[in-house]
Each structure stands twice: as structure tokens, then as C-alpha cells.
Amino acid sequence: AALKLYAKAQKEGNMAEKRKLLNDAVAIENSFYEALFELGTGYFKQGKKDLAKDRLEAVRDICPEYSPYTHFFLGLIAYQATNYQEAIRYFEKFLSYDIQDDEDYKLAKNLLQEIKDYEVIFSRPVPFDPKVMPNVCTPQDEYLASISPDNRSFYFIRKTKTDGKSMDKTYDSGVNYVEIFTKSTL
């Protein structure tokens, strides 16, 4: 019965009906990893990450070698949830398959390198204790600061209110702002 529902789902053009048929097949046979995989990838593409993760983890547990994409999608889900250790395991498993010409292979390889770079950066925290600089800092919004090469000038952007027109009119208050490139002498 589960196979008949799965076969019918393969021919179904309506995604909601297809999903219903696949869920019915899984309800009959809870270890039907092919149906679980299709449900998982479908939920992932719809942005329903929790449902996708649940179905794909079931596929991983039942038949881990069914499809490399089980590991790819679980890696993406872990990456998006900033669970980097888990993402590394999934991406490494996905990359162990011989599908190097695939765009997803390239994406997984790039994301894996990015995660490893994050680990290096975040494993070496640096002290951060910002201080107010007299004659430079104001209560206004100031950002993108840099010091000149000769250490005599300090450059930054200061956002201030203006009565005239500005490029930034996104605030609910209707107040206009302008960004002013500012230089202070140290």
C-alpha cells in the first residue's frame, strides 16, 4: 500500500497532494526512506527547516547511504542554524561522494571552508573594550571609524538630523537624517 501511494505521488503535479500522498505512505511504513527523503527535500525548499530536518534525519538513520543530498541538506540546515560542528560533519560526508562537477558540491566545499575559517577567527577572541574618545565622540550615531596613517586624524561617519531632504527617509518618525563624513584631529 505504501509503495502504491509513493508511485502515485511520483505522478502527482499538485505539490500539496504529492506531500499528502508521501505522508500517507510514511504513515503506513515509517521507515520508507525514499518518501521521507522527498518530503525532507520538499520541506527544505519551502523553507520549513524543522520539518525538513526531521525527515532527513530519519533518512540518515534508516539508510545513511541512500543519497548524498541527505547530508547536503542536513549540512545546510545545520549551517543556517549556526551549528557549525554538525554542518562540518554533514558537508564532509557529502563531499566524500564522487560528484565533484555538481554545483552543490562546490557550494558545500565553499561553506565548509567558510565554517573552518569561522572556527579559527572565533577560537581566538580579542579583548574588546571600547572607550569614549574626548573631543571626538558625541551622543549621535557614529560609525565606520579609521585612523589616518600618520595617526593624527580620525575619520568616521556621523548620522545627524536634518531639516532638508536626505537620502534616508526610512524612520517612522518622519525625521530626515544625513550621513556626514567627519574628521577629528587627535
TAWO-V864335 format. One record per residue. N is the residue number from 0. RES is the residue in one letter. PHI is phi in radians with two decimals (999 if undefined). Layout:
BEGIN
N_RES_PHI / N_RES_PHI
END
This chain:
BEGIN
0_A_999 / 1_A_-1.13 / 2_L_-1.12 / 3_K_-1.14 / 4_L_-1.11 / 5_Y_-1.11 / 6_A_-1.09 / 7_K_-1.14 / 8_A_-1.10 / 9_Q_-1.11 / 10_K_-1.63 / 11_E_-1.33 / 12_G_-1.58 / 13_N_-1.39 / 14_M_-1.12 / 15_A_-1.14 / 16_E_-1.19 / 17_K_-1.06 / 18_R_-1.05 / 19_K_-1.10 / 20_L_-1.09 / 21_L_-1.14 / 22_N_-1.11 / 23_D_-1.12 / 24_A_-1.12 / 25_V_-1.20 / 26_A_-1.11 / 27_I_-1.34 / 28_E_-2.26 / 29_N_-1.20 / 30_S_-1.83 / 31_F_-1.37 / 32_Y_-1.16 / 33_E_-1.12 / 34_A_-1.18 / 35_L_-1.08 / 36_F_-1.11 / 37_E_-1.09 / 38_L_-1.09 / 39_G_-1.06 / 40_T_-1.20 / 41_G_-1.13 / 42_Y_-1.11 / 43_F_-1.05 / 44_K_-1.15 / 45_Q_-1.50 / 46_G_1.49 / 47_K_-1.64 / 48_K_-1.11 / 49_D_-1.11 / 50_L_-1.15 / 51_A_-1.09 / 52_K_-1.05 / 53_D_-1.01 / 54_R_-1.19 / 55_L_-1.25 / 56_E_-1.14 / 57_A_-1.11 / 58_V_-1.07 / 59_R_-1.01 / 60_D_-1.26 / 61_I_-1.36 / 62_C_-2.56 / 63_P_-1.06 / 64_E_-1.71 / 65_Y_-1.00 / 66_S_-2.57 / 67_P_-1.03 / 68_Y_-1.25 / 69_T_-1.01 / 70_H_-1.26 / 71_F_-1.09 / 72_F_-1.17 / 73_L_-1.12 / 74_G_-1.12 / 75_L_-1.10 / 76_I_-1.10 / 77_A_-1.13 / 78_Y_-1.08 / 79_Q_-1.16 / 80_A_-1.57 / 81_T_0.95 / 82_N_-1.65 / 83_Y_-1.20 / 84_Q_-1.07 / 85_E_-1.16 / 86_A_-1.05 / 87_I_-1.03 / 88_R_-1.04 / 89_Y_-1.17 / 90_F_-1.15 / 91_E_-1.11 / 92_K_-1.12 / 93_F_-1.03 / 94_L_-1.25 / 95_S_-1.30 / 96_Y_-1.43 / 97_D_-1.57 / 98_I_-2.37 / 99_Q_-1.15 / 100_D_-1.47 / 101_D_-1.37 / 102_E_-1.10 / 103_D_-1.15 / 104_Y_-1.07 / 105_K_-1.11 / 106_L_-1.09 / 107_A_-1.07 / 108_K_-1.11 / 109_N_-1.16 / 110_L_-1.15 / 111_L_-1.07 / 112_Q_-1.14 / 113_E_-1.07 / 114_I_-1.10 / 115_K_-1.12 / 116_D_-1.14 / 117_Y_-1.02 / 118_E_-1.04 / 119_V_-1.12 / 120_I_-1.13 / 121_F_-1.40 / 122_S_-1.46 / 123_R_-2.15 / 124_P_-1.14 / 125_V_-2.00 / 126_P_-1.09 / 127_F_-2.31 / 128_D_-2.44 / 129_P_-1.13 / 130_K_-2.18 / 131_V_-1.29 / 132_M_-1.67 / 133_P_-1.02 / 134_N_1.18 / 135_V_-2.20 / 136_C_-1.32 / 137_T_-2.31 / 138_P_-1.23 / 139_Q_-1.30 / 140_D_-1.29 / 141_E_-2.29 / 142_Y_-2.80 / 143_L_0.96 / 144_A_-1.47 / 145_S_-2.69 / 146_I_-1.81 / 147_S_-1.16 / 148_P_-1.02 / 149_D_-1.54 / 150_N_1.06 / 151_R_-1.89 / 152_S_-2.22 / 153_F_-2.17 / 154_Y_-1.92 / 155_F_-2.85 / 156_I_-1.85 / 157_R_-2.11 / 158_K_-1.66 / 159_T_-2.29 / 160_K_-1.27 / 161_T_-2.48 / 162_D_-1.47 / 163_G_-1.45 / 164_K_-1.36 / 165_S_-2.33 / 166_M_-1.41 / 167_D_-1.93 / 168_K_-2.09 / 169_T_-1.61 / 170_Y_-1.42 / 171_D_-1.11 / 172_S_-1.24 / 173_G_1.42 / 174_V_-1.33 / 175_N_-1.60 / 176_Y_-2.20 / 177_V_-2.37 / 178_E_-1.69 / 179_I_-1.99 / 180_F_-1.27 / 181_T_-2.15 / 182_K_-2.23 / 183_S_-2.13 / 184_T_-1.61 / 185_L_-1.45
END
